[in-house]
Amino acid sequence: MLKHRGFPGRMPGSDFQFTIRRANPKGVTPLTRRERFRDRKAIDRKADELFLAALWDHFGEEPFERGNLDAGRLSWLFGREVIPADDPFDPSDYDALLRLDVSAARQSYPQIFSASDDDEDDTPWE
């Protein structure tokens, strides 16, 4: 399992995890598309936003390996802002390649891209 060095481990000031420390000995947690309802808590939406911002800052438009990225957090974005980069795609593989769907991400989280368009670096984990 690839460990993404320099990637934030969690949302600051919370228990929302962005990465895992080691592979699950019981098997890889598969990525699944989780439905995001309008009544989700603001803190949950903020965690999604910060995670997507970290993905954008770390990988940009390039494909990336799932590695130690948290399956639960990825699943909130999977199938919309984060999509498979290879075919066939195995959702239960740490080596699976993913990529950002930048157009979908810009629609869902425009504030992430407006800050990067202005060349501001105000990420909370730096």
N, CA, C and O atoms as CSV, one atom per row, in Angstrom:
chain,resi,resn,atom,element,x,y,z
A,1,MET,N,N,0.846,-1.173,0.000
A,1,MET,CA,C,0.000,0.000,0.000
A,1,MET,C,C,0.896,1.243,0.000
A,1,MET,O,O,1.755,1.406,0.867
A,2,LEU,N,N,0.682,2.100,-0.973
A,2,LEU,CA,C,1.428,3.346,-1.089
A,2,LEU,C,C,0.970,4.330,-0.017
A,2,LEU,O,O,-0.228,4.545,0.171
A,3,LYS,N,N,1.931,4.924,0.682
A,3,LYS,CA,C,1.608,5.970,1.656
A,3,LYS,C,C,1.902,7.313,1.006
A,3,LYS,O,O,3.016,7.567,0.548
A,4,HIS,N,N,0.900,8.155,0.975
A,4,HIS,CA,C,1.027,9.470,0.352
A,4,HIS,C,C,1.671,10.428,1.350
A,4,HIS,O,O,0.998,10.997,2.209
A,5,ARG,N,N,2.972,10.594,1.222
A,5,ARG,CA,C,3.725,11.479,2.116
A,5,ARG,C,C,3.309,12.927,1.867
A,5,ARG,O,O,3.142,13.343,0.721
A,6,GLY,N,N,3.148,13.674,2.923
A,6,GLY,CA,C,2.786,15.072,2.820
A,6,GLY,C,C,1.295,15.325,2.724
A,6,GLY,O,O,0.861,16.477,2.764
A,7,PHE,N,N,0.503,14.273,2.599
A,7,PHE,CA,C,-0.949,14.422,2.534
A,7,PHE,C,C,-1.477,14.558,3.959
A,7,PHE,O,O,-1.054,13.802,4.833
A,8,PRO,N,N,-2.388,15.498,4.223
A,8,PRO,CA,C,-2.891,15.662,5.603
A,8,PRO,C,C,-3.586,14.391,6.096
A,8,PRO,O,O,-4.341,13.759,5.357
A,9,GLY,N,N,-3.326,14.030,7.337
A,9,GLY,CA,C,-3.886,12.810,7.905
A,9,GLY,C,C,-5.336,12.925,8.330
A,9,GLY,O,O,-6.064,11.933,8.367
A,10,ARG,N,N,-5.754,14.150,8.653
A,10,ARG,CA,C,-7.128,14.354,9.111
A,10,ARG,C,C,-7.500,15.810,8.992
A,10,ARG,O,O,-6.660,16.668,8.722
A,11,MET,N,N,-8.776,16.071,9.198
A,11,MET,CA,C,-9.254,17.451,9.213
A,11,MET,C,C,-8.825,18.070,10.542
A,11,MET,O,O,-9.097,17.508,11.603
A,12,PRO,N,N,-8.158,19.219,10.491
A,12,PRO,CA,C,-7.684,19.839,11.730
A,12,PRO,C,C,-8.819,20.076,12.730
A,12,PRO,O,O,-9.901,20.540,12.369
A,13,GLY,N,N,-8.546,19.746,13.990
A,13,GLY,CA,C,-9.512,19.973,15.055
A,13,GLY,C,C,-10.675,19.007,15.075
A,13,GLY,O,O,-11.690,19.276,15.717
A,14,SER,N,N,-10.547,17.879,14.377
A,14,SER,CA,C,-11.653,16.917,14.318
A,14,SER,C,C,-11.104,15.499,14.287
A,14,SER,O,O,-9.893,15.279,14.268
A,15,ASP,N,N,-12.021,14.550,14.284
A,15,ASP,CA,C,-11.654,13.146,14.131
A,15,ASP,C,C,-11.938,12.642,12.722
A,15,ASP,O,O,-11.946,11.432,12.495
A,16,PHE,N,N,-12.171,13.548,11.768
A,16,PHE,CA,C,-12.400,13.133,10.389
A,16,PHE,C,C,-11.065,12.751,9.762
A,16,PHE,O,O,-10.195,13.596,9.552
A,17,GLN,N,N,-10.923,11.469,9.470
A,17,GLN,CA,C,-9.684,10.890,8.985
A,17,GLN,C,C,-9.582,11.020,7.466
A,17,GLN,O,O,-10.564,10.801,6.758
A,18,PHE,N,N,-8.394,11.376,6.962
A,18,PHE,CA,C,-8.144,11.456,5.522
A,18,PHE,C,C,-7.263,10.307,5.036
A,18,PHE,O,O,-7.362,9.897,3.879
A,19,THR,N,N,-6.398,9.784,5.915
A,19,THR,CA,C,-5.519,8.673,5.546
A,19,THR,C,C,-5.586,7.589,6.614
A,19,THR,O,O,-6.038,7.824,7.735
A,20,ILE,N,N,-5.127,6.397,6.242
A,20,ILE,CA,C,-5.033,5.297,7.196
A,20,ILE,C,C,-3.552,4.992,7.420
A,20,ILE,O,O,-2.710,5.291,6.573
A,21,ARG,N,N,-3.251,4.403,8.550
A,21,ARG,CA,C,-1.844,4.129,8.893
A,21,ARG,C,C,-1.322,2.852,8.255
A,21,ARG,O,O,-0.166,2.786,7.838
A,22,ARG,N,N,-2.172,1.841,8.178
A,22,ARG,CA,C,-1.716,0.549,7.654
A,22,ARG,C,C,-2.879,-0.154,6.954
A,22,ARG,O,O,-4.047,0.173,7.163
A,23,ALA,N,N,-2.529,-1.105,6.138
A,23,ALA,CA,C,-3.532,-1.877,5.402
A,23,ALA,C,C,-4.417,-2.649,6.374
A,23,ALA,O,O,-3.966,-3.085,7.433
A,24,ASN,N,N,-5.664,-2.809,6.005
A,24,ASN,CA,C,-6.609,-3.550,6.827
A,24,ASN,C,C,-6.284,-5.044,6.725
A,24,ASN,O,O,-6.339,-5.597,5.626
A,25,PRO,N,N,-5.950,-5.710,7.829
A,25,PRO,CA,C,-5.611,-7.138,7.771
A,25,PRO,C,C,-6.803,-8.022,7.394
A,25,PRO,O,O,-6.612,-9.164,6.975
A,26,LYS,N,N,-8.021,-7.512,7.535
A,26,LYS,CA,C,-9.216,-8.285,7.194
A,26,LYS,C,C,-9.610,-8.125,5.731
A,26,LYS,O,O,-10.564,-8.755,5.273
A,27,GLY,N,N,-8.882,-7.288,4.992
A,27,GLY,CA,C,-9.193,-7.048,3.589
A,27,GLY,C,C,-9.426,-5.582,3.320
A,27,GLY,O,O,-9.723,-4.804,4.227
A,28,VAL,N,N,-9.291,-5.224,2.080
A,28,VAL,CA,C,-9.410,-3.831,1.666
A,28,VAL,C,C,-10.874,-3.401,1.695
A,28,VAL,O,O,-11.744,-4.113,1.194
A,29,THR,N,N,-11.139,-2.251,2.276
A,29,THR,CA,C,-12.487,-1.695,2.277
A,29,THR,C,C,-12.787,-1.176,0.868
A,29,THR,O,O,-12.060,-0.319,0.365
A,30,PRO,N,N,-13.834,-1.674,0.231
A,30,PRO,CA,C,-14.119,-1.228,-1.142
A,30,PRO,C,C,-14.662,0.198,-1.174
A,30,PRO,O,O,-15.334,0.648,-0.247
A,31,LEU,N,N,-14.354,0.890,-2.257
A,31,LEU,CA,C,-14.917,2.218,-2.479
A,31,LEU,C,C,-16.336,2.053,-3.009
A,31,LEU,O,O,-16.575,1.254,-3.915
A,32,THR,N,N,-17.264,2.799,-2.453
A,32,THR,CA,C,-18.650,2.783,-2.923
A,32,THR,C,C,-19.138,4.221,-2.986
A,32,THR,O,O,-18.670,5.072,-2.230
A,33,ARG,N,N,-20.047,4.487,-3.854
A,33,ARG,CA,C,-20.593,5.835,-3.947
A,33,ARG,C,C,-21.605,6.025,-2.823
A,33,ARG,O,O,-22.609,5.316,-2.762
A,34,ARG,N,N,-21.344,6.973,-1.942
A,34,ARG,CA,C,-22.267,7.296,-0.854
A,34,ARG,C,C,-23.125,8.476,-1.276
A,34,ARG,O,O,-22.639,9.445,-1.859
A,35,GLU,N,N,-24.389,8.375,-0.974
A,35,GLU,CA,C,-25.320,9.445,-1.329
A,35,GLU,C,C,-25.167,10.609,-0.356
A,35,GLU,O,O,-25.185,10.415,0.860
A,36,ARG,N,N,-25.016,11.816,-0.892
A,36,ARG,CA,C,-24.908,13.020,-0.066
A,36,ARG,C,C,-26.260,13.726,-0.074
A,36,ARG,O,O,-26.688,14.272,-1.092
A,37,PHE,N,N,-26.918,13.704,1.076
A,37,PHE,CA,C,-28.222,14.340,1.190
A,37,PHE,C,C,-28.056,15.797,1.597
A,37,PHE,O,O,-27.049,16.174,2.196
A,38,ARG,N,N,-29.041,16.606,1.270
A,38,ARG,CA,C,-28.988,18.055,1.556
A,38,ARG,C,C,-28.904,18.350,3.044
A,38,ARG,O,O,-28.376,19.391,3.434
A,39,ASP,N,N,-29.419,17.447,3.892
A,39,ASP,CA,C,-29.448,17.721,5.325
A,39,ASP,C,C,-28.201,17.234,6.070
A,39,ASP,O,O,-28.222,17.113,7.294
A,40,ARG,N,N,-27.103,16.953,5.333
A,40,ARG,CA,C,-25.866,16.559,6.008
A,40,ARG,C,C,-25.373,17.709,6.875
A,40,ARG,O,O,-25.596,18.878,6.560
A,41,LYS,N,N,-24.713,17.372,7.949
A,41,LYS,CA,C,-24.190,18.382,8.865
A,41,LYS,C,C,-23.128,19.220,8.169
A,41,LYS,O,O,-22.419,18.742,7.283
A,42,ALA,N,N,-23.031,20.463,8.579
A,42,ALA,CA,C,-22.056,21.388,7.997
A,42,ALA,C,C,-20.621,20.877,8.175
A,42,ALA,O,O,-19.784,21.063,7.292
A,43,ILE,N,N,-20.337,20.239,9.305
A,43,ILE,CA,C,-18.992,19.728,9.558
A,43,ILE,C,C,-18.648,18.596,8.587
A,43,ILE,O,O,-17.498,18.471,8.166
A,44,ASP,N,N,-19.639,17.772,8.228
A,44,ASP,CA,C,-19.415,16.705,7.251
A,44,ASP,C,C,-19.114,17.286,5.878
A,44,ASP,O,O,-18.224,16.807,5.176
A,45,ARG,N,N,-19.853,18.313,5.498
A,45,ARG,CA,C,-19.612,18.974,4.211
A,45,ARG,C,C,-18.237,19.641,4.196
A,45,ARG,O,O,-17.547,19.628,3.176
A,46,LYS,N,N,-17.842,20.223,5.329
A,46,LYS,CA,C,-16.525,20.863,5.419
A,46,LYS,C,C,-15.412,19.831,5.297
A,46,LYS,O,O,-14.389,20.097,4.666
A,47,ALA,N,N,-15.598,18.657,5.895
A,47,ALA,CA,C,-14.601,17.582,5.782
A,47,ALA,C,C,-14.442,17.162,4.322
A,47,ALA,O,O,-13.321,16.962,3.852
A,48,ASP,N,N,-15.559,17.028,3.604
A,48,ASP,CA,C,-15.488,16.697,2.179
A,48,ASP,C,C,-14.728,17.770,1.413
A,48,ASP,O,O,-13.886,17.464,0.569
A,49,GLU,N,N,-15.033,19.027,1.714
A,49,GLU,CA,C,-14.386,20.145,1.025
A,49,GLU,C,C,-12.873,20.152,1.270
A,49,GLU,O,O,-12.094,20.308,0.330
A,50,LEU,N,N,-12.460,19.985,2.524
A,50,LEU,CA,C,-11.037,19.996,2.837
A,50,LEU,C,C,-10.314,18.791,2.243
A,50,LEU,O,O,-9.168,18.904,1.809
A,51,PHE,N,N,-10.979,17.640,2.225
A,51,PHE,CA,C,-10.379,16.451,1.628
A,51,PHE,C,C,-10.186,16.655,0.130
A,51,PHE,O,O,-9.127,16.336,-0.411
A,52,LEU,N,N,-11.203,17.184,-0.539
A,52,LEU,CA,C,-11.091,17.451,-1.973
A,52,LEU,C,C,-10.009,18.500,-2.247
A,52,LEU,O,O,-9.260,18.377,-3.216
A,53,ALA,N,N,-9.927,19.518,-1.408
A,53,ALA,CA,C,-8.879,20.531,-1.564
A,53,ALA,C,C,-7.498,19.902,-1.418
A,53,ALA,O,O,-6.574,20.257,-2.150
A,54,ALA,N,N,-7.353,18.971,-0.479
A,54,ALA,CA,C,-6.076,18.282,-0.295
A,54,ALA,C,C,-5.743,17.427,-1.516
A,54,ALA,O,O,-4.594,17.394,-1.959
A,55,LEU,N,N,-6.753,16.732,-2.064
A,55,LEU,CA,C,-6.530,15.948,-3.286
A,55,LEU,C,C,-6.077,16.855,-4.421
A,55,LEU,O,O,-5.137,16.522,-5.143
A,56,TRP,N,N,-6.733,17.991,-4.583
A,56,TRP,CA,C,-6.402,18.935,-5.650
A,56,TRP,C,C,-4.977,19.481,-5.462
A,56,TRP,O,O,-4.197,19.541,-6.413
A,57,ASP,N,N,-4.649,19.877,-4.224
A,57,ASP,CA,C,-3.312,20.409,-3.943
A,57,ASP,C,C,-2.225,19.362,-4.151
A,57,ASP,O,O,-1.138,19.674,-4.636
A,58,HIS,N,N,-2.523,18.120,-3.781
A,58,HIS,CA,C,-1.516,17.062,-3.815
A,58,HIS,C,C,-1.353,16.442,-5.205
A,58,HIS,O,O,-0.233,16.148,-5.623
A,59,PHE,N,N,-2.469,16.242,-5.927
A,59,PHE,CA,C,-2.418,15.502,-7.185
A,59,PHE,C,C,-2.800,16.313,-8.417
A,59,PHE,O,O,-2.373,15.992,-9.526
A,60,GLY,N,N,-3.596,17.351,-8.234
A,60,GLY,CA,C,-4.059,18.112,-9.396
A,60,GLY,C,C,-4.900,17.240,-10.311
A,60,GLY,O,O,-5.751,16.483,-9.841
A,61,GLU,N,N,-4.672,17.338,-11.599
A,61,GLU,CA,C,-5.453,16.568,-12.579
A,61,GLU,C,C,-4.825,15.212,-12.908
A,61,GLU,O,O,-5.375,14.454,-13.707
A,62,GLU,N,N,-3.693,14.908,-12.308
A,62,GLU,CA,C,-2.997,13.656,-12.590
A,62,GLU,C,C,-3.667,12.465,-11.896
A,62,GLU,O,O,-4.201,12.613,-10.796
A,63,PRO,N,N,-3.643,11.294,-12.527
A,63,PRO,CA,C,-4.143,10.090,-11.842
A,63,PRO,C,C,-3.297,9.806,-10.599
A,63,PRO,O,O,-2.104,10.107,-10.560
A,64,PHE,N,N,-3.932,9.226,-9.596
A,64,PHE,CA,C,-3.219,8.903,-8.366
A,64,PHE,C,C,-3.667,7.551,-7.852
A,64,PHE,O,O,-4.786,7.104,-8.104
A,65,GLU,N,N,-2.764,6.910,-7.125
A,65,GLU,CA,C,-3.039,5.611,-6.532
A,65,GLU,C,C,-3.856,5.805,-5.255
A,65,GLU,O,O,-3.618,6.743,-4.494
A,66,ARG,N,N,-4.809,4.921,-5.030
A,66,ARG,CA,C,-5.627,5.007,-3.818
A,66,ARG,C,C,-4.752,4.951,-2.577
A,66,ARG,O,O,-4.900,5.780,-1.679
A,67,GLY,N,N,-3.858,4.002,-2.513
A,67,GLY,CA,C,-2.911,3.898,-1.413
A,67,GLY,C,C,-3.557,3.979,-0.047
A,67,GLY,O,O,-4.518,3.264,0.239
A,68,ASN,N,N,-3.027,4.854,0.798
A,68,ASN,CA,C,-3.508,4.940,2.180
A,68,ASN,C,C,-4.601,5.990,2.367
A,68,ASN,O,O,-4.883,6.384,3.499
A,69,LEU,N,N,-5.220,6.448,1.283
A,69,LEU,CA,C,-6.337,7.390,1.422
A,69,LEU,C,C,-7.541,6.656,2.016
A,69,LEU,O,O,-7.839,5.527,1.625
A,70,ASP,N,N,-8.210,7.278,2.932
A,70,ASP,CA,C,-9.313,6.652,3.663
A,70,ASP,C,C,-10.486,6.327,2.739
A,70,ASP,O,O,-10.989,7.203,2.036
A,71,ALA,N,N,-10.915,5.073,2.745
A,71,ALA,CA,C,-12.004,4.619,1.871
A,71,ALA,C,C,-13.316,5.314,2.212
A,71,ALA,O,O,-14.086,5.647,1.311
A,72,GLY,N,N,-13.579,5.536,3.470
A,72,GLY,CA,C,-14.819,6.200,3.866
A,72,GLY,C,C,-14.893,7.620,3.340
A,72,GLY,O,O,-15.921,8.045,2.812
A,73,ARG,N,N,-13.802,8.349,3.485
A,73,ARG,CA,C,-13.778,9.736,3.011
A,73,ARG,C,C,-13.814,9.774,1.487
A,73,ARG,O,O,-14.505,10.616,0.914
A,74,LEU,N,N,-13.082,8.880,0.816
A,74,LEU,CA,C,-13.117,8.817,-0.651
A,74,LEU,C,C,-14.514,8.483,-1.158
A,74,LEU,O,O,-14.940,8.991,-2.196
A,75,SER,N,N,-15.224,7.633,-0.429
A,75,SER,CA,C,-16.542,7.194,-0.882
A,75,SER,C,C,-17.557,8.326,-0.939
A,75,SER,O,O,-18.515,8.259,-1.710
A,76,TRP,N,N,-17.358,9.380,-0.120
A,76,TRP,CA,C,-18.270,10.521,-0.178
A,76,TRP,C,C,-18.112,11.299,-1.481
A,76,TRP,O,O,-19.030,11.997,-1.913
A,77,LEU,N,N,-16.937,11.174,-2.105
A,77,LEU,CA,C,-16.661,11.886,-3.358
A,77,LEU,C,C,-16.657,10.964,-4.572
A,77,LEU,O,O,-16.730,11.430,-5.709
A,78,PHE,N,N,-16.573,9.652,-4.332
A,78,PHE,CA,C,-16.419,8.670,-5.408
A,78,PHE,C,C,-17.642,8.651,-6.334
A,78,PHE,O,O,-18.788,8.667,-5.885
A,79,GLY,N,N,-17.360,8.617,-7.623
A,79,GLY,CA,C,-18.423,8.577,-8.623
A,79,GLY,C,C,-18.892,9.951,-9.041
A,79,GLY,O,O,-19.692,10.079,-9.968
A,80,ARG,N,N,-18.403,10.990,-8.365
A,80,ARG,CA,C,-18.740,12.370,-8.717
A,80,ARG,C,C,-17.435,13.136,-8.951
A,80,ARG,O,O,-16.992,13.286,-10.090
A,81,GLU,N,N,-16.824,13.619,-7.862
A,81,GLU,CA,C,-15.595,14.399,-7.986
A,81,GLU,C,C,-14.353,13.520,-8.138
A,81,GLU,O,O,-13.360,13.952,-8.724
A,82,VAL,N,N,-14.397,12.317,-7.627
A,82,VAL,CA,C,-13.299,11.355,-7.764
A,82,VAL,C,C,-13.823,10.175,-8.567
A,82,VAL,O,O,-14.823,9.555,-8.204
A,83,ILE,N,N,-13.134,9.871,-9.666
A,83,ILE,CA,C,-13.584,8.801,-10.563
A,83,ILE,C,C,-12.435,7.841,-10.857
A,83,ILE,O,O,-11.269,8.199,-10.691
A,84,PRO,N,N,-12.760,6.620,-11.294
A,84,PRO,CA,C,-11.693,5.674,-11.667
A,84,PRO,C,C,-10.871,6.208,-12.836
A,84,PRO,O,O,-11.396,6.850,-13.746
A,85,ALA,N,N,-9.565,5.926,-12.788
A,85,ALA,CA,C,-8.670,6.353,-13.865
A,85,ALA,C,C,-8.258,5.181,-14.738
A,85,ALA,O,O,-7.619,5.376,-15.773
A,86,ASP,N,N,-8.611,3.975,-14.342
A,86,ASP,CA,C,-8.252,2.814,-15.156
A,86,ASP,C,C,-9.472,1.932,-15.369
A,86,ASP,O,O,-10.447,1.981,-14.619
A,87,ASP,N,N,-9.382,1.127,-16.414
A,87,ASP,CA,C,-10.482,0.229,-16.757
A,87,ASP,C,C,-9.881,-1.132,-17.065
A,87,ASP,O,O,-9.048,-1.201,-17.969
A,88,PRO,N,N,-10.222,-2.190,-16.410
A,88,PRO,CA,C,-11.252,-2.304,-15.377
A,88,PRO,C,C,-10.761,-1.730,-14.053
A,88,PRO,O,O,-9.564,-1.701,-13.768
A,89,PHE,N,N,-11.721,-1.276,-13.256
A,89,PHE,CA,C,-11.429,-0.675,-11.961
A,89,PHE,C,C,-11.819,-1.639,-10.858
A,89,PHE,O,O,-12.928,-2.172,-10.855
A,90,ASP,N,N,-10.907,-1.865,-9.919
A,90,ASP,CA,C,-11.194,-2.718,-8.763
A,90,ASP,C,C,-11.354,-1.821,-7.537
A,90,ASP,O,O,-10.364,-1.269,-7.057
A,91,PRO,N,N,-12.579,-1.658,-7.013
A,91,PRO,CA,C,-12.798,-0.776,-5.858
A,91,PRO,C,C,-12.187,-1.307,-4.559
A,91,PRO,O,O,-12.153,-0.594,-3.556
A,92,SER,N,N,-11.705,-2.554,-4.573
A,92,SER,CA,C,-11.110,-3.160,-3.382
A,92,SER,C,C,-9.610,-3.360,-3.541
A,92,SER,O,O,-9.068,-4.364,-3.078
A,93,ASP,N,N,-8.935,-2.418,-4.191
A,93,ASP,CA,C,-7.504,-2.541,-4.441
A,93,ASP,C,C,-6.803,-1.250,-4.030
A,93,ASP,O,O,-7.157,-0.165,-4.492
A,94,TYR,N,N,-5.802,-1.378,-3.153
A,94,TYR,CA,C,-5.029,-0.207,-2.738
A,94,TYR,C,C,-4.240,0.383,-3.904
A,94,TYR,O,O,-3.874,1.558,-3.864
A,95,ASP,N,N,-3.970,-0.411,-4.940
A,95,ASP,CA,C,-3.204,0.055,-6.097
A,95,ASP,C,C,-4.083,0.666,-7.184
A,95,ASP,O,O,-3.564,1.116,-8.205
A,96,ALA,N,N,-5.393,0.693,-6.989
A,96,ALA,CA,C,-6.314,1.230,-7.996
A,96,ALA,C,C,-6.003,2.700,-8.265
A,96,ALA,O,O,-5.676,3.460,-7.354
A,97,LEU,N,N,-6.114,3.082,-9.541
A,97,LEU,CA,C,-5.856,4.462,-9.924
A,97,LEU,C,C,-7.154,5.261,-9.966
A,97,LEU,O,O,-8.170,4.809,-10.494
A,98,LEU,N,N,-7.092,6.453,-9.399
A,98,LEU,CA,C,-8.226,7.378,-9.371
A,98,LEU,C,C,-7.774,8.694,-9.977
A,98,LEU,O,O,-6.579,8.925,-10.166
A,99,ARG,N,N,-8.731,9.551,-10.278
A,99,ARG,CA,C,-8.405,10.907,-10.708
A,99,ARG,C,C,-9.565,11.818,-10.343
A,99,ARG,O,O,-10.684,11.364,-10.102
A,100,LEU,N,N,-9.276,13.106,-10.308
A,100,LEU,CA,C,-10.327,14.078,-10.044
A,100,LEU,C,C,-11.062,14.399,-11.331
A,100,LEU,O,O,-10.445,14.581,-12.381
A,101,ASP,N,N,-12.365,14.466,-11.247
A,101,ASP,CA,C,-13.174,15.001,-12.346
A,101,ASP,C,C,-13.281,16.490,-12.040
A,101,ASP,O,O,-14.156,16.924,-11.291
A,102,VAL,N,N,-12.385,17.254,-12.626
A,102,VAL,CA,C,-12.245,18.657,-12.270
A,102,VAL,C,C,-13.515,19.448,-12.557
A,102,VAL,O,O,-13.877,20.332,-11.780
A,103,SER,N,N,-14.192,19.147,-13.655
A,103,SER,CA,C,-15.419,19.899,-13.957
A,103,SER,C,C,-16.498,19.627,-12.911
A,103,SER,O,O,-17.191,20.555,-12.494
A,104,ALA,N,N,-16.653,18.385,-12.483
A,104,ALA,CA,C,-17.632,18.060,-11.435
A,104,ALA,C,C,-17.214,18.684,-10.097
A,104,ALA,O,O,-18.054,19.185,-9.350
A,105,ALA,N,N,-15.917,18.648,-9.808
A,105,ALA,CA,C,-15.424,19.223,-8.558
A,105,ALA,C,C,-15.628,20.739,-8.536
A,105,ALA,O,O,-15.979,21.304,-7.501
A,106,ARG,N,N,-15.411,21.393,-9.672
A,106,ARG,CA,C,-15.617,22.845,-9.748
A,106,ARG,C,C,-17.084,23.209,-9.535
A,106,ARG,O,O,-17.389,24.248,-8.950
A,107,GLN,N,N,-17.984,22.361,-10.005
A,107,GLN,CA,C,-19.411,22.616,-9.799
A,107,GLN,C,C,-19.807,22.409,-8.345
A,107,GLN,O,O,-20.561,23.204,-7.786
A,108,SER,N,N,-19.302,21.347,-7.735
A,108,SER,CA,C,-19.689,21.018,-6.361
A,108,SER,C,C,-18.997,21.892,-5.316
A,108,SER,O,O,-19.601,22.257,-4.307
A,109,TYR,N,N,-17.726,22.227,-5.561
A,109,TYR,CA,C,-16.923,22.969,-4.584
A,109,TYR,C,C,-16.169,24.108,-5.274
A,109,TYR,O,O,-14.940,24.074,-5.345
A,110,PRO,N,N,-16.876,25.106,-5.779
A,110,PRO,CA,C,-16.203,26.193,-6.516
A,110,PRO,C,C,-15.222,26.989,-5.652
A,110,PRO,O,O,-14.257,27.550,-6.170
A,111,GLN,N,N,-15.462,27.040,-4.349
A,111,GLN,CA,C,-14.595,27.809,-3.460
A,111,GLN,C,C,-13.165,27.271,-3.437
A,111,GLN,O,O,-12.225,28.035,-3.220
A,112,ILE,N,N,-12.991,25.975,-3.655
A,112,ILE,CA,C,-11.652,25.383,-3.688
A,112,ILE,C,C,-10.875,25.937,-4.877
A,112,ILE,O,O,-9.699,26.284,-4.761
A,113,PHE,N,N,-11.534,26.012,-5.994
A,113,PHE,CA,C,-10.864,26.400,-7.230
A,113,PHE,C,C,-10.760,27.903,-7.377
A,113,PHE,O,O,-9.836,28.390,-8.029
A,114,SER,N,N,-11.680,28.654,-6.789
A,114,SER,CA,C,-11.564,30.107,-6.859
A,114,SER,C,C,-10.358,30.564,-6.049
A,114,SER,O,O,-9.691,31.528,-6.425
A,115,ALA,N,N,-10.070,29.886,-4.946
A,115,ALA,CA,C,-8.890,30.225,-4.148
A,115,ALA,C,C,-7.614,29.879,-4.911
A,115,ALA,O,O,-6.655,30.650,-4.885
A,116,SER,N,N,-7.588,28.723,-5.593
A,116,SER,CA,C,-6.389,28.348,-6.346
A,116,SER,C,C,-6.242,29.192,-7.599
A,116,SER,O,O,-5.122,29.419,-8.058
A,117,ASP,N,N,-7.356,29.665,-8.167
A,117,ASP,CA,C,-7.285,30.546,-9.326
A,117,ASP,C,C,-6.683,31.889,-8.953
A,117,ASP,O,O,-6.039,32.531,-9.783
A,118,ASP,N,N,-6.888,32.326,-7.700
A,118,ASP,CA,C,-6.353,33.596,-7.217
A,118,ASP,C,C,-4.931,33.449,-6.695
A,118,ASP,O,O,-4.337,34.418,-6.223
A,119,ASP,N,N,-4.376,32.218,-6.781
A,119,ASP,CA,C,-3.030,31.916,-6.301
A,119,ASP,C,C,-2.867,32.185,-4.816
A,119,ASP,O,O,-1.790,32.584,-4.373
A,120,GLU,N,N,-3.908,31.976,-4.052
A,120,GLU,CA,C,-3.833,32.092,-2.603
A,120,GLU,C,C,-3.540,30.723,-2.046
A,120,GLU,O,O,-4.050,29.719,-2.544
A,121,ASP,N,N,-2.725,30.676,-1.023
A,121,ASP,CA,C,-2.428,29.408,-0.363
A,121,ASP,C,C,-2.875,29.493,1.087
A,121,ASP,O,O,-2.096,29.829,1.979
A,122,ASP,N,N,-4.165,29.177,1.302
A,122,ASP,CA,C,-4.722,29.302,2.640
A,122,ASP,C,C,-5.245,27.964,3.149
A,122,ASP,O,O,-6.248,27.918,3.862
A,123,THR,N,N,-4.562,26.863,2.781
A,123,THR,CA,C,-4.987,25.562,3.263
A,123,THR,C,C,-4.713,25.476,4.749
A,123,THR,O,O,-3.655,25.916,5.200
A,124,PRO,N,N,-5.642,24.919,5.533
A,124,PRO,CA,C,-5.529,24.932,6.993
A,124,PRO,C,C,-4.459,24.001,7.546
A,124,PRO,O,O,-4.150,24.095,8.734
A,125,TRP,N,N,-3.878,23.109,6.752
A,125,TRP,CA,C,-2.930,22.154,7.289
A,125,TRP,C,C,-1.495,22.582,7.038
A,125,TRP,O,O,-0.579,21.830,7.369
A,126,GLU,N,N,-1.264,23.737,6.474
A,126,GLU,CA,C,0.121,24.171,6.234
A,126,GLU,C,C,0.521,25.236,7.228
A,126,GLU,O,O,1.650,25.727,7.186
